[in-house]
Amino acid sequence: MPRCPPSRHPTSNDKGKIIRYPGTQERGFVRTLTAAVITVGLVVSLSACAGSGAPSGSCTTGAKSGDASSLVTATGETGSALTVDFPTPLVTKGTQISTVSEGDGRTIYPGQVADLHVTAANATTGEVLDLGLDPSDLIRRTAGESSDTSGPFGDLIECTTVGSRIAATMTIADAFGAGADAEGLGDDDTVVLVLDIAAGYLGKADGVTQLPVNGLPAVVLAPNGQPGIVVPKSDAPEEASGTTLKQGDGATVKEGDLVVVHYTAITWTGEEPFFSSWTDGAPATMPAVSDDTATSGVVPALADALIGAKVGSQLLVVAPPGTGYGASAQLPAGVTSDDTLVYVVDVLGLQK
């Protein structure tokens, strides 16, 4: 399955910081912590304590503060090189998390999404590790979701607040998997991670379900919100169409906004999606700008649907030829400019 957004591919002219998503191998980064690099201009299961919207009540992360993590301090501006201090050598017992400074933003409940800056340090020497991460890089993760390919960050950010800086101590094996190539550190060596929680978003559309529209594809949802699309046997429509499947009540998307979305895209005659952020590892960022050339925006029908939509909404968009990719567009594998495209888009937030 290709890893390109529906009408956006990275170019040397893209603006903004880098966001790293789970996916292909990342330069210099630990072997098991893989990620695709996509510039910002481009682009679950829930625990008992919360859903993916704006839950109320308490939220408790699994990892606890301990003697090791509580000794870590870090100074410096978010998104810049940090000075990380702790007594050396620092040895951890299990995974420990401590709050260096608490932010006053939204809580990141399990199943929700956060952008974060990460600094890693050798717990024996205190030196910051060069794992291929620039201090300005943003890593996007879903709270409560961690694996060999996404690293431990999903578990670490669970129940934190936007604006917080947290310190975590763990072994290299727990952080990056057994046998990881982390500048000569062994599986049982301790690594110190400092995470700055830069932004938070919904994990799936949480709006009010709307009545379906006859003649359009049907959408069925998995418990985590991932959609399945059932395209009618009839001929594809000749004009762009769509509907709001869930009506959110958040901020309104304006033309030019960077919109954080989960989405699945399929052709009218296709049997499998040609792209899905759900399976690619993390939500994407779409510019709400109409552009059929796949260089600086999204296809016209999708832009029309995004502009004016509210955060928390889920959109179904059908884009026949002329409202999808243009003849000069750089196309995903298996897609032509003559295809009718179908998108299901969860509007999760606006990226500032």
C-alpha positions as CSV (number, residue, x, y, z in Angstrom):
1,M,0.0,0.0,0.0
2,P,1.5,3.4,-0.9
3,R,2.4,5.8,1.8
4,C,1.5,9.1,0.1
5,P,-1.3,11.4,1.1
6,P,-4.2,11.6,-1.4
7,S,-2.9,14.7,-3.3
8,R,0.2,15.6,-1.6
9,H,3.8,14.5,-2.0
10,P,6.9,15.9,-0.3
11,T,9.0,18.4,-2.3
12,S,12.0,20.5,-1.5
13,N,9.8,23.5,-1.2
14,D,7.6,22.2,1.6
15,K,7.3,24.4,4.6
16,G,7.2,23.6,8.3
17,K,8.9,21.2,10.7
18,I,9.2,17.5,10.1
19,I,6.7,15.0,11.5
20,R,7.9,11.4,11.8
21,Y,5.3,8.7,11.6
22,P,5.6,4.9,12.0
23,G,6.5,3.4,8.7
24,T,9.7,3.0,6.7
25,Q,13.2,3.0,8.1
26,E,14.4,6.3,9.5
27,R,17.9,7.7,9.0
28,G,20.1,6.8,12.0
29,F,17.2,6.1,14.3
30,V,17.1,3.0,16.4
31,R,16.6,-0.1,14.3
32,T,13.2,-1.0,15.7
33,L,11.9,2.5,16.0
34,T,10.9,3.1,12.4
35,A,9.2,6.1,10.9
36,A,8.4,7.8,7.6
37,V,9.4,11.4,7.3
38,I,6.7,13.7,5.9
39,T,6.8,17.5,6.1
40,V,4.0,19.3,8.0
41,G,2.8,21.0,4.9
42,L,1.5,17.6,3.8
43,V,0.1,16.0,4.9
44,V,-7.1,1.9,19.3
45,S,-8.3,0.6,21.6
46,L,-9.6,2.8,24.5
47,S,-8.9,2.1,28.2
48,A,-11.6,2.3,30.8
49,C,-10.7,5.8,31.8
50,A,-11.5,7.6,28.5
51,G,-12.7,7.6,25.0
52,S,-11.1,9.5,22.1
53,G,-13.2,12.7,22.4
54,A,-13.0,14.9,25.5
55,P,-13.7,12.5,28.3
56,S,-14.3,13.5,31.9
57,G,-12.9,11.9,35.0
58,S,-9.5,10.7,36.0
59,C,-6.9,9.2,33.8
60,T,-3.9,7.3,35.1
61,T,-0.9,6.1,33.1
62,G,0.5,2.7,33.6
63,A,4.1,3.7,34.3
64,K,4.9,5.3,37.6
65,S,7.5,7.8,38.9
66,G,10.5,6.3,40.5
67,D,13.9,7.0,42.0
68,A,15.6,7.2,38.6
69,S,13.1,9.3,36.6
70,S,12.6,11.8,39.4
71,L,16.3,12.7,39.2
72,V,16.1,13.9,35.6
73,T,15.9,17.7,34.9
74,A,15.8,19.3,31.4
75,T,16.1,22.9,30.4
76,G,15.7,24.7,27.1
77,E,12.8,25.8,24.8
78,T,10.4,23.2,23.4
79,G,11.6,22.3,19.9
80,S,15.2,23.3,20.6
81,A,18.3,21.4,21.8
82,L,17.7,20.6,25.5
83,T,20.2,20.4,28.3
84,V,19.4,17.1,30.2
85,D,20.9,16.7,33.7
86,F,20.9,13.7,36.1
87,P,23.4,12.0,38.3
88,T,25.5,9.4,36.5
89,P,25.4,6.5,36.1
90,L,21.6,6.3,36.3
91,V,20.1,2.9,36.5
92,T,16.4,2.2,36.2
93,K,14.2,-0.6,37.6
94,G,11.5,-1.0,35.0
95,T,10.0,1.9,33.1
96,Q,9.6,5.1,35.2
97,I,8.0,8.4,34.3
98,S,8.2,11.7,36.1
99,T,6.8,15.2,35.2
100,V,9.6,17.7,34.8
101,S,7.1,20.5,34.2
102,E,3.3,20.3,33.8
103,G,1.5,21.9,31.0
104,D,-1.9,23.5,31.2
105,G,-3.3,22.2,27.9
106,R,-5.7,19.4,27.1
107,T,-5.2,15.9,28.6
108,I,-4.1,13.2,26.1
109,Y,-6.5,10.4,26.9
110,P,-5.9,6.8,25.7
111,G,-6.7,6.6,22.0
112,Q,-6.0,10.3,21.4
113,V,-3.1,11.7,19.5
114,A,-0.2,14.0,20.4
115,D,2.8,15.6,18.6
116,L,5.9,15.6,20.7
117,H,9.6,16.5,20.7
118,V,12.0,13.8,21.9
119,T,15.5,14.0,23.4
120,A,17.3,10.8,24.3
121,A,20.4,10.6,26.6
122,N,22.9,7.9,27.6
123,A,22.1,7.2,31.3
124,T,25.7,6.2,32.0
125,T,27.5,9.2,30.6
126,G,24.7,11.8,30.5
127,E,25.5,12.6,26.8
128,V,22.6,13.3,24.5
129,L,22.3,10.5,21.9
130,D,22.2,11.3,18.2
131,L,19.5,8.9,16.9
132,G,18.8,10.8,13.7
133,L,16.3,13.2,15.5
134,D,16.6,16.9,15.2
135,P,15.4,18.9,18.2
136,S,12.7,20.6,16.1
137,D,11.4,17.2,14.8
138,L,7.8,16.3,15.8
139,I,6.8,12.7,16.4
140,R,3.1,11.9,16.2
141,R,1.8,9.1,18.3
142,T,-1.5,7.7,19.6
143,A,-1.7,7.5,23.4
144,G,-1.7,4.0,24.7
145,E,-0.4,2.5,21.5
146,S,3.2,1.3,21.4
147,S,5.0,-1.4,19.5
148,D,8.4,-2.4,18.0
149,T,7.7,-0.1,15.1
150,S,6.3,2.9,16.9
151,G,8.5,2.8,20.0
152,P,7.4,3.4,23.6
153,F,6.1,6.9,23.2
154,G,2.4,6.0,22.9
155,D,2.5,4.5,26.4
156,L,4.6,7.3,27.8
157,I,2.3,10.2,26.7
158,E,-0.9,8.5,28.0
159,C,-2.7,10.9,30.4
160,T,-0.1,13.7,30.0
161,T,-1.2,17.3,29.2
162,V,-0.2,19.5,26.3
163,G,2.7,21.7,27.2
164,S,4.1,19.2,29.7
165,R,7.7,18.0,29.7
166,I,8.2,14.5,31.0
167,A,11.2,12.3,31.8
168,A,11.2,8.6,31.3
169,T,13.9,6.0,32.2
170,M,13.9,2.5,30.9
171,T,16.3,-0.1,29.3
172,I,17.3,0.1,25.7
173,A,15.4,-3.1,25.1
174,D,12.2,-1.7,26.6
175,A,12.6,1.5,24.6
176,F,13.6,0.3,21.2
177,G,13.5,-3.5,21.3
178,A,16.1,-6.2,21.9
179,G,19.3,-5.8,19.8
180,A,18.6,-2.2,18.9
181,D,21.6,-0.2,17.5
182,A,21.6,2.7,20.0
183,E,25.2,4.1,19.7
184,G,26.7,1.0,21.3
185,L,24.3,0.7,24.3
186,G,23.2,-2.8,25.2
187,D,19.7,-4.2,25.8
188,D,20.0,-3.8,29.6
189,D,21.6,-0.3,29.6
190,T,19.4,2.5,30.8
191,V,18.3,5.3,28.4
192,V,16.8,8.6,29.5
193,L,14.0,10.1,27.3
194,V,12.7,13.6,27.7
195,L,9.4,14.3,25.9
196,D,7.8,17.7,25.3
197,I,4.1,17.4,24.5
198,A,3.6,20.0,21.8
199,A,0.0,19.4,20.7
200,G,-3.0,17.1,21.1
201,Y,-5.8,16.0,18.9
202,L,-8.8,13.6,18.9
203,G,-8.1,10.0,18.1
204,K,-11.2,9.6,15.9
205,A,-14.3,11.6,15.0
206,D,-16.5,12.0,18.0
207,G,-19.4,14.0,16.5
208,V,-23.1,13.1,16.4
209,T,-24.0,10.4,13.9
210,Q,-26.0,11.6,10.9
211,L,-28.5,9.8,8.6
212,P,-26.9,8.1,5.6
213,V,-27.5,9.3,2.1
214,N,-28.8,6.8,-0.5
215,G,-26.6,6.1,-3.4
216,L,-23.3,6.9,-1.6
217,P,-20.9,4.3,-0.3
218,A,-21.7,2.8,3.1
219,V,-19.2,3.1,6.0
220,V,-18.8,0.6,8.8
221,L,-16.5,1.4,11.8
222,A,-14.3,-0.7,13.9
223,P,-14.3,0.0,17.7
224,N,-11.2,2.2,17.3
225,G,-12.9,4.2,14.6
226,Q,-11.1,2.8,11.6
227,P,-13.6,2.8,8.7
228,G,-14.5,0.1,6.2
229,I,-16.0,1.3,2.9
230,V,-18.6,-0.5,0.9
231,V,-19.0,0.9,-2.6
232,P,-22.3,0.4,-4.4
233,K,-22.5,-1.9,-7.4
234,S,-23.9,1.0,-9.4
235,D,-22.0,3.3,-11.7
236,A,-20.0,6.1,-10.1
237,P,-21.6,9.5,-10.0
238,E,-20.6,12.1,-12.5
239,E,-20.5,15.0,-10.1
240,A,-18.7,15.4,-6.8
241,S,-20.8,14.5,-3.8
242,G,-20.5,13.7,-0.2
243,T,-22.0,13.9,3.2
244,T,-21.2,14.4,6.9
245,L,-21.3,11.0,8.6
246,K,-20.6,12.5,12.1
247,Q,-21.2,16.2,12.9
248,G,-18.6,17.6,15.2
249,D,-18.8,20.7,17.3
250,G,-15.1,21.8,17.3
251,A,-13.3,24.6,15.5
252,T,-14.3,25.3,11.9
253,V,-11.8,24.5,9.2
254,K,-10.9,27.5,7.1
255,E,-9.2,27.6,3.7
256,G,-5.5,27.2,4.1
257,D,-5.7,25.6,7.5
258,L,-3.5,22.5,8.2
259,V,-6.0,19.8,9.2
260,V,-5.0,16.8,11.3
261,V,-7.0,13.8,9.9
262,H,-7.4,10.1,9.9
263,Y,-8.5,9.0,6.4
264,T,-9.0,6.1,4.1
265,A,-9.0,6.4,0.3
266,I,-10.3,3.9,-2.3
267,T,-11.3,4.1,-5.9
268,W,-14.9,3.4,-6.8
269,T,-13.9,0.2,-8.6
270,G,-11.0,-0.7,-6.2
271,E,-11.1,-3.7,-3.8
272,E,-8.6,-2.3,-1.3
273,P,-7.8,1.3,-0.1
274,F,-4.9,2.9,-1.9
275,F,-4.1,4.7,1.3
276,S,-5.1,4.6,4.9
277,S,-3.6,6.6,7.7
278,W,-5.1,4.1,10.1
279,T,-2.8,1.3,8.8
280,D,0.1,3.7,8.0
281,G,0.6,4.4,11.7
282,A,-0.6,7.8,12.6
283,P,-3.0,10.6,11.5
284,A,-1.8,12.8,8.6
285,T,-1.9,16.5,8.1
286,M,-3.8,17.9,5.1
287,P,-3.7,21.5,3.9
288,A,-7.2,22.7,3.2
289,V,-6.2,24.0,-0.2
290,S,-7.6,22.8,-3.5
291,D,-4.9,21.5,-5.9
292,D,-5.4,18.7,-8.5
293,T,-1.7,18.5,-9.3
294,A,-0.7,16.8,-6.0
295,T,1.9,19.4,-5.2
296,S,0.6,21.8,-2.6
297,G,-2.9,20.8,-1.5
298,V,-5.6,18.2,-1.8
299,V,-7.9,17.2,-4.6
300,P,-10.7,19.8,-5.2
301,A,-13.6,17.7,-4.0
302,L,-11.8,16.9,-0.8
303,A,-10.8,20.5,-0.2
304,D,-14.4,21.6,-0.7
305,A,-15.5,19.1,2.0
306,L,-12.8,20.1,4.5
307,I,-13.4,23.8,4.3
308,G,-16.2,24.6,6.6
309,A,-16.1,21.3,8.4
310,K,-15.9,21.2,12.2
311,V,-13.3,19.3,14.2
312,G,-14.9,16.1,15.4
313,S,-16.7,15.5,12.1
314,Q,-16.4,12.5,9.8
315,L,-16.8,13.2,6.1
316,L,-17.6,11.0,3.2
317,V,-16.4,12.4,-0.1
318,V,-16.8,11.1,-3.7
319,A,-14.5,12.7,-6.2
320,P,-15.2,11.8,-9.9
321,P,-12.7,12.7,-12.6
322,G,-12.3,16.5,-12.8
323,T,-12.7,16.9,-9.1
324,G,-9.9,14.4,-8.1
325,Y,-6.4,14.1,-9.5
326,G,-5.6,16.1,-12.6
327,A,-3.8,14.7,-15.6
328,S,-0.5,16.2,-14.5
329,A,-0.7,14.9,-10.9
330,Q,1.8,12.6,-9.3
331,L,-0.5,9.6,-8.6
332,P,-0.5,6.9,-6.0
333,A,0.2,3.4,-7.3
334,G,-2.8,1.9,-9.0
335,V,-4.7,5.2,-9.3
336,T,-5.4,7.1,-12.6
337,S,-6.8,10.5,-13.3
338,D,-9.9,8.8,-14.7
339,D,-10.7,7.1,-11.4
340,T,-13.5,8.1,-9.1
341,L,-12.1,8.5,-5.6
342,V,-13.9,7.8,-2.3
343,Y,-12.6,9.3,1.0
344,V,-13.6,8.8,4.6
345,V,-12.0,11.6,6.6
346,D,-12.1,12.1,10.4
347,V,-11.3,15.7,11.3
348,L,-9.2,15.4,14.4
349,G,-7.8,18.9,14.9
350,L,-6.1,22.0,13.4
351,Q,-2.3,22.0,13.4
352,K,-0.9,25.4,14.4
